Amino acid sequence: MQTMITWADFEAVDLRAGTIVRAEPFPEARKPAYKLWIDLGQGALRQSSAQITDLYQTEALVGKQVLVVCNFPPKQIGPWMSEVLVCGFVQDNGSVVLAVPDSAVADGTKLR
């Protein structure tokens, strides 16, 4: 059974839209992943590691808007510091489908 949360719990999670401006393979990762650089608007560029190699190629990721969690502590993943968590849906086969806005929004827009 799911744990119920309050509205305040939900508001504490800083979910924002950002645009991937650079993507490259992350060969040092234990599981196949990409290094991503995500523009959150107003000069805020954050990096992330994402295990999305099953369904996405690096070239196709550049310019894609994604949903990210901005207020997790940074996480060291091998030689890479991941600063935001890219959100997605895990399919039965383990592949991840990115959570994306239905229409373009300004980078840094908070999900409410």
C-alpha positions as CSV (number, residue, x, y, z in Angstrom):
1,M,0.0,0.0,0.0
2,Q,1.2,3.5,-0.8
3,T,2.1,5.9,2.0
4,M,-0.3,8.9,1.9
5,I,1.4,12.4,1.8
6,T,0.2,15.8,2.5
7,W,0.0,18.8,0.2
8,A,3.0,20.2,2.0
9,D,5.0,17.0,1.4
10,F,4.3,17.4,-2.4
11,E,5.2,21.1,-2.4
12,A,8.5,20.2,-0.8
13,V,9.6,18.4,-3.9
14,D,11.0,20.9,-6.4
15,L,10.0,19.5,-9.8
16,R,10.9,21.7,-12.7
17,A,11.1,21.6,-16.5
18,G,14.5,21.9,-18.1
19,T,16.0,21.5,-21.6
20,I,18.8,19.0,-22.3
21,V,21.5,21.1,-24.0
22,R,24.2,18.4,-24.1
23,A,24.2,14.6,-23.8
24,E,27.1,12.1,-24.0
25,P,27.8,8.5,-23.1
26,F,28.8,7.8,-19.6
27,P,31.1,4.7,-20.0
28,E,32.3,4.8,-16.3
29,A,28.8,4.2,-15.0
30,R,28.0,0.7,-13.6
31,K,24.8,0.5,-15.6
32,P,24.5,2.0,-19.1
33,A,23.8,5.8,-18.8
34,Y,24.3,9.2,-20.3
35,K,25.7,12.3,-18.9
36,L,23.2,15.2,-19.4
37,W,23.5,18.9,-19.0
38,I,20.1,20.5,-18.4
39,D,19.2,24.2,-18.7
40,L,16.8,25.2,-15.9
41,G,16.6,28.8,-17.1
42,Q,18.2,32.1,-15.9
43,G,21.7,30.7,-16.3
44,A,21.1,27.6,-14.2
45,L,22.8,24.7,-15.9
46,R,22.7,21.4,-13.9
47,Q,24.2,18.0,-14.7
48,S,22.6,14.6,-14.3
49,S,23.3,10.9,-15.0
50,A,20.4,9.1,-16.6
51,Q,19.9,5.4,-17.3
52,I,17.9,6.0,-20.5
53,T,20.1,4.4,-23.1
54,D,17.5,1.7,-24.1
55,L,15.1,4.2,-25.7
56,Y,17.1,7.3,-26.4
57,Q,20.2,8.3,-28.5
58,T,22.3,11.3,-27.3
59,E,21.6,13.3,-30.5
60,A,17.8,13.0,-30.0
61,L,18.0,14.1,-26.4
62,V,19.5,17.6,-27.2
63,G,16.7,20.1,-27.2
64,K,14.3,17.8,-25.4
65,Q,12.5,19.3,-22.3
66,V,12.3,17.0,-19.3
67,L,11.0,17.0,-15.8
68,V,13.7,17.0,-13.0
69,V,13.8,17.0,-9.2
70,C,16.0,19.9,-8.2
71,N,16.2,19.6,-4.5
72,F,17.8,16.2,-3.9
73,P,21.3,16.5,-2.6
74,P,24.0,16.1,-5.4
75,K,25.1,12.4,-5.8
76,Q,28.5,11.3,-6.8
77,I,28.2,8.6,-9.6
78,G,31.7,7.4,-10.3
79,P,33.7,10.5,-11.5
80,W,30.4,12.4,-12.2
81,M,28.4,14.6,-9.9
82,S,24.7,14.3,-10.6
83,E,22.9,17.5,-9.4
84,V,19.3,16.8,-10.5
85,L,17.2,13.7,-10.9
86,V,15.6,13.3,-14.4
87,C,12.1,11.8,-14.0
88,G,10.8,8.9,-16.1
89,F,8.5,5.9,-16.1
90,V,10.1,2.5,-15.7
91,Q,8.6,-0.1,-18.0
92,D,8.2,-3.8,-17.2
93,N,11.4,-4.5,-19.2
94,G,13.4,-1.9,-17.2
95,S,13.5,0.7,-20.0
96,V,12.8,4.3,-18.9
97,V,10.4,6.6,-20.7
98,L,11.2,10.2,-19.9
99,A,8.5,12.4,-18.2
100,V,8.2,15.4,-20.5
101,P,5.8,18.4,-20.7
102,D,3.0,18.0,-23.3
103,S,3.8,21.5,-24.6
104,A,7.0,23.6,-24.3
105,V,7.2,25.7,-21.1
106,A,9.8,28.1,-19.9
107,D,12.9,26.3,-18.5
108,G,12.7,26.4,-14.7
109,T,8.9,26.3,-14.6
110,K,7.8,24.5,-11.4
111,L,5.4,21.6,-11.6
112,R,2.3,22.3,-9.5
